[in-house]
Amino acid sequence: MGATTGYGTGHARMTHHDHHHGHDHCHHPHDFGRAFAVGIALNVAFVVVEAVFGFYADSLALLTDAGHNLGDVMGLVVAWGALYLSQWQPTQRFTFGFRKSSVLAALLNALFLLVSIGAISWEAIGRLRTPAPVQSGTMIAVAAVGIVINTATALLFLRGRREDLNIRSAFLHMLADAAISAGVVVAGVLIAWTGRTVIDPMVSLAIAAIILVGTWSLLRDSVSLAMDAVPTNIDADAVRAYLQGLPGVKDVHHVHIWGLSTSAAAMTAHVVLSQTDLNNALLARIREELHGRFQIEHATIQLEAHEAETCLIKQCSLNYGHEPHI
């Protein structure tokens, strides 16, 4: 966890950089490179098989699932690329590194899935009007293989689903694909039993609805992170209450918390002290407890003497109100 701390008294301000402690507590996500590679390989092979047999059986449900699986493959590729970029070192221009790429990857995946939902629904509505014959036996066999492959792929991302939105989206997509494949199996059984091929596009519409539910939460979370909202796993009020409850703290203001990536958070805050000496022990405690209790890895804390609070706020307002003339 990197921490930058400042201590303001009137117009004077002292800054302290603690790089050593910052790197000691930096959180590194698990390496899921192998999981992505295996998952992509399995799903590419299955997409080819599913598409071939979908055309052979003239099953829109199989073709729909193949198209969705292809979208998930592309999503896995984008997420893997973002995971790779997030490990690059910061540069002079990108001072936080490239961790935000994981947020962009999640957002792109959500948008791509929305396009897929539209295409699936359009084709399914057409099939409802003019149902086509379907080979139910082929549907059942291929979809059963899909249950095994998608479940196995989801398990590759099981341990990281709580730590990273990218990993969670991969896990949920694969788990949903397993459920969708199970739905195709059910559709095949019902068609074989009743002979009503209209069940095929109906299942496709149900699949599209399931995808939409999962995509909406992914879209909402990724847009929020892209807009620097407080990550959903962090209670901003609890963070403020924690800071205000520390010994020697008079007030807390200008608290900002945002996501550096889909798994790391940062914050800045002004902490007003009732004493005027720089309290290194308090800074160390804040740094450690923000990391341990709230998973905030990068914190910038400016300590202020109580009598300087009003002056600093007025100074900030003046700085924003009048641009310097050059």
N, C-alpha and C positions, 0 to 999 in steps of 0.2 A: 504494500500500500504506500503510495507516494503522498507525502504531506507537505504543504507549504503553509507557513504560519506567519502572520504579521501582527505587529503591536502598534496601535495608533494612539498618539497623544497630541491633540490639537492638529497642527500642520506637520508634526513630525511623525515618522512611521519607520519602524524597524522590521526588517524581513529576515526570517530564519528559514533556511532550506535544509531539510533532513533527508538527504538522498540515501544514506546508509539504511536507515530504518524503513524508508519507502520501499526499497527493493527486497528487503527481508520478508515483507508481508504481501508481496505482489502475488495475486492468485492466478495460476495458470490452469486453464481447463484441461481435462483429459484429452489425450491425443486420439481423435476418432478418425484419423486418416485411413486406417485399415478397414474400419467399419464402413466408411463411405465407399471405398474401393470394392469391397465384397458386395455391398448392397447394390451398387450401380451395376456390377457385372451380372448378378443374379437377375435383376429386374430388366436389363436390356435383353437378356436371353429369353425371359418370359414374355416380354412385349412382342418379340418376333413370333414366338410360338402362338401366342394368343391372337395376334392379328391374322396369321395364316389360317388358323382353324376358325376364327371368326368369319372370315370371308367364305371359307369352305362350308361352314354350317349356316351361313347367312344370318348370323345372330348379332343383332344390334347391341344386346347386353354385353356380349364378349368384346365387340369392337369398341364399345363405350369404355369398358374396363381397360382395354389395351391402350386407348387414348389417354385415359387418366393415369395409368401406370407410366406411360411415356412422359407425361407432364411431371410426375414424381421423380423420374430419372433425371430430367432436366433440373428439377428443384434440388435434387441431391448433388448434382454437379455444381450448381451455383453456390449451394451451402458449403460444399467442400472447398471451393475456391475462396469463399469468404473466410473460412476457418484458416486457410493458408495465409491469406493477406493479413489477418488479425495478428499473426505471429511476427510480422515484419517490425523492425525497430523504428521508432519515431525519427522523423527528419526535421530539418530546420523549418519546413513549411507545414508538414503534418506532425505537429508537436505531440499529439496524443497517439500517434501511430495510425494504423489502418483498421482499428477494431470496429469502427462504425460500418465497415463493409458488411458485417454480419447482419446489421439492421436492414441495409439496402437489399441484401439477399432475401431476407424474410419478406420484405415488401414486394419484391419482384415475383417471388413464388406465389404470393397471395393474388397478385394481379393476373398472373398466367392462369391460375386455377379458375378465376372468374371467367376468363375468356373460354376456357374448356367447358365450364358449366353451360354457357350460352350455346356453344356448338352442340353439346350433347342434347340439351333440351329441344333445340330446333329440329334435330333429326328424329328424336323420339316422338315429337308431336306429329311429324309427317308419317311415321310408321303407325301411329294410332289411327290415322285416317285410312291408310292402306296397309293392313298387316301382311307380312310376308311369311312364308313357311320357314320353320326353324328346325334344325337337327338337335333335338334336346340331349341326346346321348353325348354328342361332342361338347356341348355347353357344360354339362355336368363334369366330364372328365378334365377339361382344361381348367375350369374354375376351381376344381378341387386341388389341382397343382398350385394354383395361385394362392390358395389359403396357406399352403405349406411355405411357399417362398416369401410371401408378404409377412407372415408371422415370424419367420426366421430373421428377416431383415429388420423388423421392428425390435426384436430382442437385442440386436447389435447396438441399439441406441438407448436401451432401457436405463442404464445407470446415469446417463447424462441429461435425462429429460427434465429434471428439476433445476438444472443449473444454467441452461442456455436455451433461448427461444429457438435458435436454429436447430439444435438437437431435438428439442421438444416437437418442433414442426415435422422433422423427419420421422420421429417415433410415431406421432399421431397419424401422419399420412399413411405410413406402412400398416399401422394397426387398422385404420379405416379401410385400407385396400383389402386386408384379410376379411373384414366384415362384408365388404362389397362382393368379394369373390364368393363368400358364403351365400349372399343374396342371389347371385347368379346360379349357384347350385340349386337353391330352392326354386328359382324360376324354371330351370330345366326340368326339375321333378314335376312341377305343376303343369308345365306344357305337355310332358309325356303322359300325365295322368288325365288331363282334361282335353288336350288337343287344341286349346285356345292360344294361338300364337300372339294374340294381343298382349299377353302377359309379358312378353319380351320388352316392348317399348315402355310398358308400365314400370318394370323393374329399372329400366334406364333412367326414367324420371325420378324414381326413388333414390337411385345412386346419385344423381345430380343434386338432390335435396340434401343428402348426407354430406356430400362434398362441400356444399354451400355453408352448412352449419360449421364445419371445421375451418373453412376458409375465412369465415367472418371473424372469428376470434383471432386468427393469425393476422388478418388485415388490420383489425383494431389495435392489437398490441404492437405491430410493426410501425404503423402510422404514429402511434403515441411515442414510441422510442425515437422515431425520426424527427418528431416535433419537440424532443427533449423533455417529455413528460417524466414525472417521477415513476421509476419502475414499479410494477404492480406488487413486487415482493417487499417493498420498502414503505413503511408507514411514516410519512413526513411529519405528522403531528407527534408521533412517538419519538422521532429524532429530536425535534425541537424541545419536547418535554424533558428528554434525557439531558440535553445541553443546559437547559434552564435549571435543572435540579442539581448540577454540579456545585461543589463548595466554592464560594468566592465569586459565583457568576451572578451578576445583577440583571442582565437582560440578554436576549438573543434576537437578532434581526438579520435581514438580507440572507435568508436561508434559501439556497438553490440546490436541488438534487436532480440529476439527470443520468441517463444511461450512456456510458462510453461505448458500449457494444450490447449484444444480447445477453451478456453474462456479467459485465462489470459496470459499476456505478461510481459516480463522482459527486462531490458536493462542495459548496462554499458557504461560509457563514461568518457573521460578525458576532463575536462573543464579548459582551461588556462586563468587565471585572469591577468588583468593589475595591480592589487594591491596585496599586500602580506598578508593582514589580512584575517582570516577566516570569511567569510560572511554568518552568520547563516540565515539572512533574504533571501539571494539569494538561499540558499539550500532549505529553506521552500517553496519559490516560485517555484523553479524547480520541487520539489516533487509534489506540488499541481497541477501545470499546466500540467505536464506529465500525471497525472492521469485523469484530467478533459478533456484535449484536445485530447489525443492520447490513452487513456485507457491502459496506461502502469502502472501496479500495483506495480512492484518491480524494483526500479531503484538504481543502484550503481554509484554514481558520485564521481570522484576523482578530487578535485580542485588543480590546479597547478599554481604557480607563473610564470609569463611570462619568467623570466630569467632561470627557472628550466626546461623549456620544452625540449630543446635540450639534456640536461644532462639526463633527464628521459628516453628519447627515446633511447639514446646510452646505458644506463644501461640495458634497456629491451633487446636490441640486444645482449649485453654481456651475460646476463643471459641465453638467449636461445642458445648462441653459445658455452658455456662452462659449462659442467655439473660438479658439485662439486665432489671431490674425497673423499671417506670415508675410 
